[in-house]
Amino acid sequence: MGEQPIFSTRAHIFQIDPATKKNWVPTSKHAVTVSYFFDSTRNVYRIISLDGSKAVINSTITPNMTFTKTSQKFGQWADSRANTVYGLGFSSESHLSKFADKFAEFKEAARLAKEKSQEKMELSGTPSQGGAVKRSVSPAVKHVIKKEPVAAPPLSPLTSESVNGTEDERAATEAPQPSEARGGAEPSHNALPFSHSKHWEAELAALKGNNAKLTAALLESTANVKQWKQQLAAYQEEAERLHKRVTELECVSGQSTTVRSDKTELNRTIEELEEALKAKEDELERLKMEVQSANQFHSQRDSLAHKLQAVELRNQALEAQLDELEQRVEADQRERDVFRQSLRSLLQLLDGKILELSELREALAKLLECS
């Protein structure tokens, strides 16, 4: 595999509703693994997440992407290639911060990689055109060198002067030779300059034809370069699309370890949730028993309240009876006081009568003694 995971975390995944462009639609039933991948062959970073065998996120990080924190545990970014907006819900703020930091880091790395690739393309595009011209020029030059090996001058750039000759060369070619002015008096000496002139005229015509051919070839190669660039861009887009598909298939087939670990983690999470559910059920049973006992307490309280009310009524009756008894006691006390008063007065009267009787007795006794 050309891609390797370099950072992983777990989060709930959402996508923007394509119809409303406002509401979030969950694409995973539970928290899944979200990973950053680095493709060393293409030097790109991607965010990939699988829910089972389905790729819910396959987003290539570009320099113009931005990850936005919308809350303490939620973040989002827009993917123009997928024509959607992804949202991630994390379990804590620290997980969100780590994911955002990695996003900014890989975004900067993607920007630097893009600049380097553009520089390489510019450098590789410039020598290719020069090489085409050099390859087009070399056959004509070789032809000229083979034709006249002794008189051939050093190679120079193809200019109007090199093809048509300089002003001195054209003047020397067009000017009449002294032997021609003398009317061919010395034919043996004029034969050599005349043959050289014909030879250079033929070479000049050949060079003009080669120059025209080279110009046409250069224009054609320029047009071909533009066409090749368009084809290259189309091939790159197609290759990227195919590479995404291959990566999805590789992720499905090559991430068995990750899937197994996710499955193990999910099983552990399910067990933890089952234990928590069992604990909640036990707590619910305990609360039900407490509610039943509370209901019993309420019924007991109501019965005790009725009893208390009856006791209060009885207490009130007893208090009334007590008041009545107190009144009776007071009346009896008053009668007793009156009886005591009358008894004292009777005692006093009785004492007076007894005193009178004792005096009468003494008098009678004295009277008996005197008689």
C-alpha positions in Angstrom: 0.0 0.0 0.0 1.2 3.5 -0.9 -0.7 5.1 2.0 -0.1 4.7 5.7 -2.1 6.0 8.7 -0.2 8.7 10.6 -2.9 9.8 13.1 -6.2 8.2 14.3 -9.0 9.2 16.6 -12.6 8.3 17.2 -15.6 10.6 16.5 -19.2 10.7 15.4 -19.5 11.6 11.7 -22.0 13.9 10.1 -22.6 15.4 6.7 -24.6 18.5 5.7 -28.0 17.7 4.3 -27.7 18.3 0.5 -31.4 19.3 0.3 -31.5 22.0 3.0 -27.7 22.8 3.3 -28.5 23.5 7.0 -29.2 20.4 8.9 -26.7 17.7 9.9 -27.3 14.1 8.8 -25.4 11.4 10.8 -23.5 9.0 8.6 -22.4 6.6 11.4 -24.5 5.0 14.1 -21.7 5.2 16.7 -18.3 6.6 17.1 -15.9 5.3 14.4 -12.2 5.6 13.7 -11.1 8.7 11.7 -7.5 8.6 10.3 -5.1 10.8 8.5 -3.3 9.0 5.6 -0.2 10.0 3.7 0.2 8.9 0.1 4.0 8.8 -0.5 3.6 8.1 -4.3 1.5 11.3 -4.9 2.6 13.2 -1.8 -0.9 14.0 -0.6 -2.7 13.8 2.7 -6.2 12.4 3.1 -8.8 11.9 5.8 -10.4 8.4 5.6 -13.0 6.8 7.9 -14.7 3.4 7.5 -18.0 2.3 9.0 -17.7 -1.4 8.5 -16.9 -1.8 4.8 -18.4 1.6 3.8 -16.1 4.6 3.4 -18.0 7.4 5.1 -15.1 9.9 4.6 -12.6 10.1 1.8 -11.4 13.7 1.7 -8.1 14.9 0.2 -6.6 17.8 2.1 -5.9 20.9 -0.1 -4.2 24.2 0.9 -7.5 26.1 0.6 -9.4 23.9 3.1 -10.2 25.2 6.6 -11.2 23.2 9.7 -13.6 25.2 11.9 -14.4 24.6 15.6 -18.1 25.3 16.0 -18.3 24.2 19.6 -16.2 22.7 22.4 -16.6 19.1 20.9 -17.6 19.7 17.3 -15.7 20.7 14.2 -16.3 20.9 10.4 -14.7 21.4 7.0 -15.9 21.7 3.4 -14.7 19.4 0.6 -15.3 21.0 -2.8 -14.4 17.9 -4.6 -16.9 15.8 -2.8 -19.4 18.8 -2.9 -20.2 18.3 0.8 -19.4 19.5 4.3 -18.2 17.0 6.9 -18.8 17.3 10.7 -17.1 15.5 13.5 -18.4 15.2 17.1 -15.7 14.2 19.6 -15.9 12.9 23.2 -13.8 15.7 24.6 -12.4 19.0 23.8 -8.8 17.7 23.8 -9.5 15.2 21.0 -11.0 18.0 19.0 -7.9 20.2 19.5 -5.5 17.4 18.5 -7.5 16.8 15.3 -7.6 20.5 14.5 -3.8 20.8 15.0 -3.1 17.8 12.8 -5.4 19.3 10.1 -3.5 22.6 10.1 -0.2 20.7 10.1 -1.1 18.5 7.1 -2.7 21.4 5.3 0.6 23.3 5.5 2.5 20.2 4.3 0.0 19.8 1.4 0.7 23.4 0.4 4.5 22.9 0.4 4.1 19.7 -1.6 1.9 21.4 -4.1 4.5 24.3 -4.6 7.3 21.7 -5.0 5.3 19.8 -7.6 4.6 22.9 -9.5 8.3 23.9 -9.5 9.2 20.4 -10.8 6.6 20.6 -13.6 7.9 24.0 -14.6 11.5 22.8 -14.7 10.6 19.6 -16.5 8.4 21.5 -19.1 11.1 24.0 -20.1 13.9 21.5 -21.1 11.4 19.3 -23.0 10.7 22.1 -25.5 14.4 22.9 -25.9 15.2 19.2 -26.4 12.5 19.0 -29.2 14.1 21.9 -31.0 17.6 20.5 -30.6 16.4 17.1 -31.9 14.8 18.9 -34.9 17.9 20.9 -35.7 20.5 18.1 -35.4 19.6 16.2 -38.7 20.0 19.3 -40.8 23.2 20.2 -39.2 24.5 16.7 -39.7 23.5 16.9 -43.3 25.4 20.1 -43.8 28.5 18.7 -42.0 28.5 15.5 -44.1 28.1 17.5 -47.3 30.9 19.9 -46.7 33.2 18.7 -43.9 36.1 21.0 -44.6 34.3 24.3 -45.2 31.6 23.9 -42.6 31.7 26.7 -39.9 31.0 26.0 -36.2 27.4 25.6 -35.3 25.5 28.7 -34.3 21.9 29.6 -33.5 19.6 29.7 -36.5 19.1 33.4 -37.3 18.4 35.4 -40.4 22.1 36.1 -40.8 23.1 32.5 -40.4 20.6 31.3 -43.0 20.8 34.1 -45.6 24.4 35.1 -44.9 25.8 38.4 -43.7 26.0 41.6 -45.7 29.6 40.9 -46.6 28.9 37.4 -47.7 25.9 38.5 -49.9 28.0 41.3 -51.4 30.9 38.9 -52.1 28.4 36.4 -53.7 26.6 39.0 -55.8 29.7 41.0 -56.9 31.3 40.0 -60.2 34.7 38.4 -60.0 37.7 39.9 -61.8 37.9 37.0 -64.1 34.2 37.5 -65.2 34.9 41.2 -65.9 37.7 40.2 -68.2 35.3 38.2 -70.3 36.7 34.7 -69.4 40.2 35.4 -70.5 41.4 32.8 -68.0 38.8 30.0 -67.9 41.1 27.7 -65.9 41.2 30.1 -63.0 37.4 31.0 -63.1 36.1 27.5 -62.9 36.9 27.0 -59.2 35.1 30.2 -57.9 32.1 29.6 -60.1 31.7 26.1 -58.8 32.0 27.3 -55.2 29.3 29.9 -55.8 26.9 27.3 -57.1 27.7 25.1 -54.2 27.0 27.9 -51.6 23.7 28.8 -53.4 22.6 25.2 -53.1 23.6 25.1 -49.4 21.7 28.4 -48.9 18.6 27.0 -50.4 18.8 23.9 -48.4 19.3 25.8 -45.2 16.3 28.0 -46.0 14.2 24.9 -46.6 15.4 23.4 -43.3 14.7 26.7 -41.5 11.1 26.6 -42.8 10.7 23.0 -41.8 12.1 23.7 -38.3 9.7 26.7 -37.9 6.8 24.6 -38.8 8.0 21.8 -36.6 8.4 24.2 -33.7 4.9 25.6 -34.1 3.5 22.1 -34.4 5.4 21.0 -31.2 4.1 24.1 -29.4 0.5 23.1 -30.3 1.2 19.5 -29.3 2.6 20.7 -26.0 -0.6 22.5 -25.2 -2.6 19.5 -26.3 -0.4 17.2 -24.2 -0.8 19.4 -21.1 -4.6 19.2 -21.5 -4.4 15.5 -21.9 -2.0 15.3 -18.9 -4.5 17.2 -16.8 -7.3 14.9 -17.9 -5.2 11.9 -17.2 -4.2 13.2 -13.8 -7.9 13.7 -12.9 -8.7 10.3 -14.1 -5.7 8.8 -12.3 -6.7 10.6 -9.1 -10.3 9.3 -9.3 -9.0 5.7 -10.0 -6.5 6.1 -7.2 -9.3 7.1 -4.8 -11.2 4.1 -5.8 -8.2 1.8 -5.4 -7.5 3.4 -2.0 -11.0 2.7 -0.9 -10.7 -0.9 -2.0 -7.2 -1.1 -0.4 -8.7 0.3 2.8 -11.4 -2.2 2.8 -9.0 -5.1 2.1 -5.8 -3.9 3.8 -7.2 -2.5 7.0 -8.3 -5.8 8.5 -6.1 -5.1 11.5 -7.8 -1.8 12.1 -11.2 -3.3 11.5 -10.4 -6.1 14.0 -9.2 -3.6 16.6 -12.3 -1.5 16.0 -14.4 -4.6 16.4 -12.6 -5.6 19.6 -13.0 -2.1 20.9 -16.7 -2.1 19.9 -17.2 -5.4 21.7 -15.5 -4.0 24.7 -17.7 -0.9 24.5 -20.8 -3.1 24.1 -19.8 -5.1 27.2 -19.2 -1.9 29.1 -22.6 -0.6 28.0 -24.2 -4.0 29.0 -22.6 -3.8 32.4 -23.7 -0.2 32.8 -27.2 -1.2 31.6 -27.3 -4.0 34.2 -26.2 -1.6 36.9 -28.9 0.8 35.8 -31.5 -2.0 35.9 -30.3 -3.0 39.4 -30.5 0.6 40.5 -34.0 0.8 38.9 -35.1 -2.2 40.9 -33.7 -0.7 44.0 -35.6 2.5 43.3 -38.8 0.6 42.7 -38.4 -1.1 46.0 -37.7 2.2 47.6 -40.8 3.6 45.9 -42.9 0.6 47.2 -41.5 1.1 50.7 -42.2 4.8 50.4 -45.8 4.0 49.4 -46.1 1.8 52.4 -44.7 4.6 54.5 -47.3 6.9 53.0 -50.1 4.4 53.8 -48.8 4.0 57.3 -48.5 7.8 57.7 -52.1 8.2 56.5 -53.3 5.5 59.0 -51.3 7.1 61.8 -52.7 10.5 60.8 -56.2 9.1 61.1 -55.3 7.6 64.5 -53.7 10.8 65.6 -56.9 12.7 64.6 -59.0 10.2 66.5 -56.6 10.6 69.5 -56.9 14.3 69.3 -60.6 14.2 69.2 -60.6 11.9 72.2 -58.1 14.2 73.9 -60.4 17.1 73.3 -63.3 15.1 74.9 -61.1 14.2 77.8 -60.0 17.8 78.2 -63.7 18.8 78.3 -64.3 16.1 80.9 -61.3 17.3 82.8 -62.6 20.9 82.7 -65.9 19.7 84.0 -64.3 17.7 86.7 -62.1 20.6 87.7 -65.2 22.8 87.9 -66.8 20.1 90.0 -63.7 19.9 92.3 -63.8 23.6 92.6 -67.4 23.5 93.6 -66.7 20.7 96.0 -63.8 22.7 97.4 -66.0 25.7 97.9 -68.6 23.5 99.6 -65.9 22.1 101.8 -64.7 25.5 102.8 -68.3 26.5 103.7 -68.7 23.3 105.6 -65.4 23.9 107.4 -66.5 27.4 108.2 -69.8 26.2 109.6 -68.0 23.4 111.5 -65.6 25.9 113.1 -68.4 28.1 114.1 -70.2 25.1 115.6 -67.0 24.1 117.4 -66.6 27.6 118.7 -70.2 27.6 119.8 -69.7 24.1 121.3 -66.6 25.4 123.1 -68.6 28.3 124.6 -71.4 26.0 125.7 -68.9 23.5 127.2 -67.2 26.5 129.0 -70.6 27.6 130.2 -71.4 24.0 131.4 -68.0 23.8 133.2 -68.7 27.1 134.9 -72.2 25.9 135.7 -70.7 22.6 137.1 -68.2 24.5 139.2 -71.0 26.7 140.5 -73.1 23.7 141.3 -70.2 22.0 143.0 -69.5 25.1 145.1 -73.1 25.3 145.8 -73.1 21.7 147.0 -70.1 22.3 149.2 -71.7 25.3 150.7 -74.8 23.5 151.6 
